[in-house]
């Protein structure tokens, strides 16, 4: 549908869908909703990145503590 035009829509059903898509694209509210969705998507990606970094940090800390515990057990 992204590259469809009224002229290259192969049947009336596609032409009807194309007209509906064009109508929606011209609606300013749809534009605002699209921007909001993009912003929310960006924020979610940022949060996922922060969580991944925190998980990595915690995994490194756990590894360090296990190594320390193993070292102490060998010394005992």
Backbone as XML, in Angstrom:
<?xml version="1.0"?>
<chain id="A" units="angstrom">
  <residue number="1" name="UNK">
    <atom name="N" x="0.826" y="-1.202" z="0.000"/>
    <atom name="CA" x="0.000" y="0.000" z="0.000"/>
    <atom name="C" x="0.865" y="1.260" z="0.000"/>
  </residue>
  <residue number="2" name="UNK">
    <atom name="N" x="2.091" y="1.132" z="0.473"/>
    <atom name="CA" x="2.930" y="2.315" z="0.596"/>
    <atom name="C" x="3.172" y="2.995" z="-0.747"/>
  </residue>
  <residue number="3" name="UNK">
    <atom name="N" x="3.318" y="2.209" z="-1.804"/>
    <atom name="CA" x="3.594" y="2.794" z="-3.117"/>
    <atom name="C" x="2.372" y="2.766" z="-4.036"/>
  </residue>
  <residue number="4" name="UNK">
    <atom name="N" x="1.246" y="2.394" z="-3.492"/>
    <atom name="CA" x="0.035" y="2.323" z="-4.298"/>
    <atom name="C" x="-0.480" y="3.729" z="-4.605"/>
  </residue>
  <residue number="5" name="UNK">
    <atom name="N" x="-0.931" y="3.895" z="-5.827"/>
    <atom name="CA" x="-1.648" y="5.110" z="-6.207"/>
    <atom name="C" x="-3.019" y="4.667" z="-6.684"/>
  </residue>
  <residue number="6" name="UNK">
    <atom name="N" x="-3.897" y="5.610" z="-6.804"/>
    <atom name="CA" x="-5.233" y="5.263" z="-7.276"/>
    <atom name="C" x="-5.146" y="4.604" z="-8.650"/>
  </residue>
  <residue number="7" name="UNK">
    <atom name="N" x="-4.239" y="5.098" z="-9.477"/>
    <atom name="CA" x="-4.125" y="4.593" z="-10.837"/>
    <atom name="C" x="-3.577" y="3.168" z="-10.898"/>
  </residue>
  <residue number="8" name="UNK">
    <atom name="N" x="-2.653" y="2.800" z="-10.009"/>
    <atom name="CA" x="-2.085" y="1.454" z="-10.113"/>
    <atom name="C" x="-2.742" y="0.432" z="-9.183"/>
  </residue>
  <residue number="9" name="UNK">
    <atom name="N" x="-3.779" y="0.832" z="-8.455"/>
    <atom name="CA" x="-4.549" y="-0.132" z="-7.668"/>
    <atom name="C" x="-5.246" y="-1.065" z="-8.656"/>
  </residue>
  <residue number="10" name="UNK">
    <atom name="N" x="-5.052" y="-2.363" z="-8.473"/>
    <atom name="CA" x="-5.472" y="-3.308" z="-9.514"/>
    <atom name="C" x="-6.964" y="-3.634" z="-9.518"/>
  </residue>
  <residue number="11" name="UNK">
    <atom name="N" x="-7.668" y="-3.290" z="-8.448"/>
    <atom name="CA" x="-9.110" y="-3.558" z="-8.440"/>
    <atom name="C" x="-9.829" y="-2.520" z="-7.575"/>
  </residue>
  <residue number="12" name="UNK">
    <atom name="N" x="-11.117" y="-2.559" z="-7.614"/>
    <atom name="CA" x="-11.916" y="-1.556" z="-6.893"/>
    <atom name="C" x="-11.711" y="-1.644" z="-5.383"/>
  </residue>
  <residue number="13" name="UNK">
    <atom name="N" x="-11.515" y="-2.845" z="-4.868"/>
    <atom name="CA" x="-11.278" y="-3.014" z="-3.424"/>
    <atom name="C" x="-10.006" y="-2.265" z="-3.006"/>
  </residue>
  <residue number="14" name="UNK">
    <atom name="N" x="-8.931" y="-2.409" z="-3.775"/>
    <atom name="CA" x="-7.698" y="-1.690" z="-3.467"/>
    <atom name="C" x="-7.865" y="-0.186" z="-3.640"/>
  </residue>
  <residue number="15" name="UNK">
    <atom name="N" x="-8.635" y="0.219" z="-4.618"/>
    <atom name="CA" x="-8.878" y="1.659" z="-4.807"/>
    <atom name="C" x="-9.621" y="2.230" z="-3.601"/>
  </residue>
  <residue number="16" name="UNK">
    <atom name="N" x="-10.581" y="1.474" z="-3.111"/>
    <atom name="CA" x="-11.350" y="1.905" z="-1.938"/>
    <atom name="C" x="-10.421" y="2.030" z="-0.722"/>
  </residue>
  <residue number="17" name="UNK">
    <atom name="N" x="-9.572" y="1.039" z="-0.515"/>
    <atom name="CA" x="-8.624" y="1.083" z="0.608"/>
    <atom name="C" x="-7.675" y="2.269" z="0.433"/>
  </residue>
  <residue number="18" name="UNK">
    <atom name="N" x="-7.211" y="2.460" z="-0.799"/>
    <atom name="CA" x="-6.298" y="3.575" z="-1.065"/>
    <atom name="C" x="-6.951" y="4.919" z="-0.730"/>
  </residue>
  <residue number="19" name="UNK">
    <atom name="N" x="-8.205" y="5.102" z="-1.093"/>
    <atom name="CA" x="-8.909" y="6.354" z="-0.773"/>
    <atom name="C" x="-9.008" y="6.544" z="0.731"/>
  </residue>
  <residue number="20" name="UNK">
    <atom name="N" x="-9.290" y="5.471" z="1.454"/>
    <atom name="CA" x="-9.387" y="5.557" z="2.918"/>
    <atom name="C" x="-8.030" y="5.926" z="3.520"/>
  </residue>
  <residue number="21" name="UNK">
    <atom name="N" x="-6.961" y="5.312" z="3.029"/>
    <atom name="CA" x="-5.621" y="5.614" z="3.532"/>
    <atom name="C" x="-5.283" y="7.074" z="3.279"/>
  </residue>
  <residue number="22" name="UNK">
    <atom name="N" x="-5.571" y="7.559" z="2.090"/>
    <atom name="CA" x="-5.284" y="8.955" z="1.758"/>
    <atom name="C" x="-6.078" y="9.914" z="2.649"/>
  </residue>
  <residue number="23" name="UNK">
    <atom name="N" x="-7.317" y="9.575" z="2.931"/>
    <atom name="CA" x="-8.144" y="10.402" z="3.811"/>
    <atom name="C" x="-7.535" y="10.459" z="5.212"/>
  </residue>
  <residue number="24" name="UNK">
    <atom name="N" x="-7.128" y="9.331" z="5.714"/>
    <atom name="CA" x="-6.535" y="9.265" z="7.051"/>
    <atom name="C" x="-5.221" y="10.044" z="7.088"/>
  </residue>
  <residue number="25" name="UNK">
    <atom name="N" x="-4.410" y="9.912" z="6.047"/>
    <atom name="CA" x="-3.116" y="10.603" z="6.013"/>
    <atom name="C" x="-3.284" y="12.122" z="6.070"/>
  </residue>
  <residue number="26" name="UNK">
    <atom name="N" x="-4.367" y="12.637" z="5.525"/>
    <atom name="CA" x="-4.596" y="14.090" z="5.525"/>
    <atom name="C" x="-5.159" y="14.595" z="6.844"/>
  </residue>
  <residue number="27" name="UNK">
    <atom name="N" x="-5.605" y="13.712" z="7.706"/>
    <atom name="CA" x="-6.215" y="14.097" z="8.978"/>
    <atom name="C" x="-5.120" y="14.558" z="9.952"/>
  </residue>
  <residue number="28" name="UNK">
    <atom name="N" x="-5.180" y="15.824" z="10.426"/>
    <atom name="CA" x="-4.140" y="16.329" z="11.345"/>
    <atom name="C" x="-4.059" y="15.523" z="12.648"/>
  </residue>
  <residue number="29" name="UNK">
    <atom name="N" x="-5.195" y="15.027" z="13.114"/>
    <atom name="CA" x="-5.194" y="14.247" z="14.350"/>
    <atom name="C" x="-4.372" y="12.972" z="14.171"/>
  </residue>
  <residue number="30" name="UNK">
    <atom name="N" x="-4.481" y="12.365" z="13.008"/>
    <atom name="CA" x="-3.692" y="11.163" z="12.728"/>
    <atom name="C" x="-2.202" y="11.513" z="12.758"/>
  </residue>
  <residue number="31" name="UNK">
    <atom name="N" x="-1.849" y="12.653" z="12.193"/>
    <atom name="CA" x="-0.466" y="13.101" z="12.235"/>
    <atom name="C" x="0.034" y="13.270" z="13.655"/>
  </residue>
  <residue number="32" name="UNK">
    <atom name="N" x="-0.775" y="13.878" z="14.513"/>
    <atom name="CA" x="-0.397" y="14.050" z="15.920"/>
    <atom name="C" x="-0.260" y="12.694" z="16.614"/>
  </residue>
  <residue number="33" name="UNK">
    <atom name="N" x="-1.183" y="11.793" z="16.316"/>
    <atom name="CA" x="-1.113" y="10.458" z="16.917"/>
    <atom name="C" x="0.156" y="9.734" z="16.471"/>
  </residue>
  <residue number="34" name="UNK">
    <atom name="N" x="0.502" y="9.896" z="15.204"/>
    <atom name="CA" x="1.719" y="9.266" z="14.678"/>
    <atom name="C" x="2.952" y="9.791" z="15.393"/>
  </residue>
  <residue number="35" name="UNK">
    <atom name="N" x="3.014" y="11.095" z="15.574"/>
    <atom name="CA" x="4.146" y="11.700" z="16.278"/>
    <atom name="C" x="4.206" y="11.187" z="17.708"/>
  </residue>
  <residue number="36" name="UNK">
    <atom name="N" x="3.056" y="11.114" z="18.359"/>
    <atom name="CA" x="3.017" y="10.617" z="19.740"/>
    <atom name="C" x="3.507" y="9.174" z="19.800"/>
  </residue>
  <residue number="37" name="UNK">
    <atom name="N" x="3.079" y="8.358" z="18.866"/>
    <atom name="CA" x="3.517" y="6.960" z="18.841"/>
    <atom name="C" x="5.023" y="6.875" z="18.625"/>
  </residue>
  <residue number="38" name="UNK">
    <atom name="N" x="5.549" y="7.688" z="17.718"/>
    <atom name="CA" x="6.992" y="7.689" z="17.477"/>
    <atom name="C" x="7.758" y="8.107" z="18.725"/>
  </residue>
  <residue number="39" name="UNK">
    <atom name="N" x="7.253" y="9.132" z="19.419"/>
    <atom name="CA" x="7.913" y="9.584" z="20.645"/>
    <atom name="C" x="7.873" y="8.501" z="21.719"/>
  </residue>
  <residue number="40" name="UNK">
    <atom name="N" x="6.722" y="7.853" z="21.872"/>
    <atom name="CA" x="6.606" y="6.783" z="22.864"/>
    <atom name="C" x="7.529" y="5.620" z="22.516"/>
  </residue>
  <residue number="41" name="UNK">
    <atom name="N" x="7.623" y="5.304" z="21.235"/>
    <atom name="CA" x="8.504" y="4.232" z="20.790"/>
    <atom name="C" x="9.961" y="4.574" z="21.118"/>
  </residue>
  <residue number="42" name="UNK">
    <atom name="N" x="10.340" y="5.827" z="20.875"/>
    <atom name="CA" x="11.707" y="6.271" z="21.184"/>
    <atom name="C" x="11.975" y="6.135" z="22.689"/>
  </residue>
  <residue number="43" name="UNK">
    <atom name="N" x="11.031" y="6.575" z="23.508"/>
    <atom name="CA" x="11.197" y="6.489" z="24.960"/>
    <atom name="C" x="11.308" y="5.035" z="25.411"/>
  </residue>
  <residue number="44" name="UNK">
    <atom name="N" x="10.516" y="4.155" z="24.819"/>
    <atom name="CA" x="10.597" y="2.735" z="25.179"/>
    <atom name="C" x="11.958" y="2.151" z="24.812"/>
  </residue>
  <residue number="45" name="UNK">
    <atom name="N" x="12.472" y="2.522" z="23.650"/>
    <atom name="CA" x="13.798" y="2.043" z="23.250"/>
    <atom name="C" x="14.862" y="2.534" z="24.224"/>
  </residue>
  <residue number="46" name="UNK">
    <atom name="N" x="14.740" y="3.791" z="24.654"/>
    <atom name="CA" x="15.688" y="4.337" z="25.619"/>
    <atom name="C" x="15.620" y="3.559" z="26.936"/>
  </residue>
  <residue number="47" name="UNK">
    <atom name="N" x="14.413" y="3.251" z="27.378"/>
    <atom name="CA" x="14.239" y="2.511" z="28.628"/>
    <atom name="C" x="14.806" y="1.101" z="28.500"/>
  </residue>
  <residue number="48" name="UNK">
    <atom name="N" x="14.583" y="0.455" z="27.380"/>
    <atom name="CA" x="15.139" y="-0.888" z="27.158"/>
    <atom name="C" x="16.660" y="-0.829" z="27.197"/>
  </residue>
  <residue number="49" name="UNK">
    <atom name="N" x="17.239" y="0.196" z="26.596"/>
    <atom name="CA" x="18.692" y="0.358" z="26.611"/>
    <atom name="C" x="19.194" y="0.550" z="28.037"/>
  </residue>
  <residue number="50" name="UNK">
    <atom name="N" x="18.500" y="1.397" z="28.809"/>
    <atom name="CA" x="18.894" y="1.612" z="30.210"/>
    <atom name="C" x="18.806" y="0.308" z="31.006"/>
  </residue>
  <residue number="51" name="UNK">
    <atom name="N" x="17.729" y="-0.441" z="30.794"/>
    <atom name="CA" x="17.561" y="-1.708" z="31.512"/>
    <atom name="C" x="18.651" y="-2.702" z="31.124"/>
  </residue>
  <residue number="52" name="UNK">
    <atom name="N" x="18.994" y="-2.767" z="29.852"/>
    <atom name="CA" x="20.045" y="-3.683" z="29.396"/>
    <atom name="C" x="21.384" y="-3.313" z="30.038"/>
  </residue>
  <residue number="53" name="UNK">
    <atom name="N" x="21.674" y="-2.024" z="30.104"/>
    <atom name="CA" x="22.918" y="-1.572" z="30.742"/>
    <atom name="C" x="22.931" y="-1.919" z="32.227"/>
  </residue>
  <residue number="54" name="UNK">
    <atom name="N" x="21.797" y="-1.738" z="32.892"/>
    <atom name="CA" x="21.697" y="-2.077" z="34.321"/>
    <atom name="C" x="21.856" y="-3.580" z="34.521"/>
  </residue>
  <residue number="55" name="UNK">
    <atom name="N" x="21.221" y="-4.381" z="33.656"/>
    <atom name="CA" x="21.361" y="-5.838" z="33.752"/>
    <atom name="C" x="22.818" y="-6.262" z="33.573"/>
  </residue>
  <residue number="56" name="UNK">
    <atom name="N" x="23.508" y="-5.639" z="32.634"/>
    <atom name="CA" x="24.917" y="-5.946" z="32.399"/>
    <atom name="C" x="25.746" y="-5.592" z="33.627"/>
  </residue>
  <residue number="57" name="UNK">
    <atom name="N" x="25.474" y="-4.417" z="34.195"/>
    <atom name="CA" x="26.206" y="-3.994" z="35.390"/>
    <atom name="C" x="25.982" y="-4.971" z="36.538"/>
  </residue>
  <residue number="58" name="UNK">
    <atom name="N" x="24.733" y="-5.387" z="36.731"/>
    <atom name="CA" x="24.425" y="-6.323" z="37.802"/>
    <atom name="C" x="25.070" y="-7.685" z="37.560"/>
  </residue>
  <residue number="59" name="UNK">
    <atom name="N" x="25.087" y="-8.146" z="36.328"/>
    <atom name="CA" x="25.725" y="-9.425" z="36.005"/>
    <atom name="C" x="27.222" y="-9.359" z="36.307"/>
  </residue>
  <residue number="60" name="UNK">
    <atom name="N" x="27.856" y="-8.245" z="35.978"/>
    <atom name="CA" x="29.282" y="-8.071" z="36.274"/>
    <atom name="C" x="29.531" y="-8.061" z="37.773"/>
  </residue>
  <residue number="61" name="UNK">
    <atom name="N" x="28.641" y="-7.418" z="38.515"/>
    <atom name="CA" x="28.775" y="-7.376" z="39.978"/>
    <atom name="C" x="28.604" y="-8.769" z="40.570"/>
  </residue>
  <residue number="62" name="UNK">
    <atom name="N" x="27.646" y="-9.534" z="40.074"/>
    <atom name="CA" x="27.444" y="-10.909" z="40.551"/>
    <atom name="C" x="28.677" y="-11.749" z="40.262"/>
  </residue>
  <residue number="63" name="UNK">
    <atom name="N" x="29.231" y="-11.609" z="39.076"/>
    <atom name="CA" x="30.437" y="-12.355" z="38.711"/>
    <atom name="C" x="31.579" y="-11.992" z="39.656"/>
  </residue>
  <residue number="64" name="UNK">
    <atom name="N" x="31.738" y="-10.700" z="39.923"/>
    <atom name="CA" x="32.807" y="-10.256" z="40.822"/>
    <atom name="C" x="32.628" y="-10.832" z="42.226"/>
  </residue>
  <residue number="65" name="UNK">
    <atom name="N" x="31.384" y="-10.811" z="42.713"/>
    <atom name="CA" x="31.119" y="-11.337" z="44.062"/>
    <atom name="C" x="31.342" y="-12.844" z="44.130"/>
  </residue>
  <residue number="66" name="UNK">
    <atom name="N" x="30.963" y="-13.569" z="43.081"/>
    <atom name="CA" x="31.204" y="-15.026" z="43.059"/>
    <atom name="C" x="32.697" y="-15.333" z="43.070"/>
  </residue>
  <residue number="67" name="UNK">
    <atom name="N" x="33.445" y="-14.563" z="42.272"/>
    <atom name="CA" x="34.894" y="-14.754" z="42.249"/>
    <atom name="C" x="35.493" y="-14.468" z="43.618"/>
  </residue>
  <residue number="68" name="UNK">
    <atom name="N" x="35.025" y="-13.434" z="44.270"/>
    <atom name="CA" x="35.500" y="-13.098" z="45.616"/>
    <atom name="C" x="35.147" y="-14.207" z="46.596"/>
  </residue>
  <residue number="69" name="UNK">
    <atom name="N" x="33.929" y="-14.729" z="46.504"/>
    <atom name="CA" x="33.509" y="-15.821" z="47.392"/>
    <atom name="C" x="34.353" y="-17.057" z="47.150"/>
  </residue>
  <residue number="70" name="UNK">
    <atom name="N" x="34.590" y="-17.402" z="45.898"/>
    <atom name="CA" x="35.424" y="-18.564" z="45.576"/>
    <atom name="C" x="36.841" y="-18.383" z="46.105"/>
  </residue>
  <residue number="71" name="UNK">
    <atom name="N" x="37.387" y="-17.188" z="45.952"/>
    <atom name="CA" x="38.737" y="-16.895" z="46.462"/>
    <atom name="C" x="38.792" y="-17.079" z="47.979"/>
  </residue>
  <residue number="72" name="UNK">
    <atom name="N" x="37.780" y="-16.578" z="48.671"/>
    <atom name="CA" x="37.748" y="-16.705" z="50.140"/>
    <atom name="C" x="37.599" y="-18.155" z="50.568"/>
  </residue>
  <residue number="73" name="UNK">
    <atom name="N" x="36.787" y="-18.915" z="49.822"/>
    <atom name="CA" x="36.618" y="-20.340" z="50.150"/>
    <atom name="C" x="37.910" y="-21.112" z="49.963"/>
  </residue>
  <residue number="74" name="UNK">
    <atom name="N" x="38.695" y="-20.763" z="48.946"/>
    <atom name="CA" x="39.975" y="-21.446" z="48.711"/>
    <atom name="C" x="40.978" y="-21.103" z="49.814"/>
  </residue>
  <residue number="75" name="UNK">
    <atom name="N" x="40.909" y="-19.887" z="50.320"/>
    <atom name="CA" x="41.832" y="-19.444" z="51.363"/>
    <atom name="C" x="41.488" y="-20.040" z="52.732"/>
  </residue>
  <residue number="76" name="UNK">
    <atom name="N" x="40.243" y="-20.447" z="52.902"/>
    <atom name="CA" x="39.797" y="-20.936" z="54.215"/>
    <atom name="C" x="40.196" y="-22.347" z="54.493"/>
  </residue>
</chain>
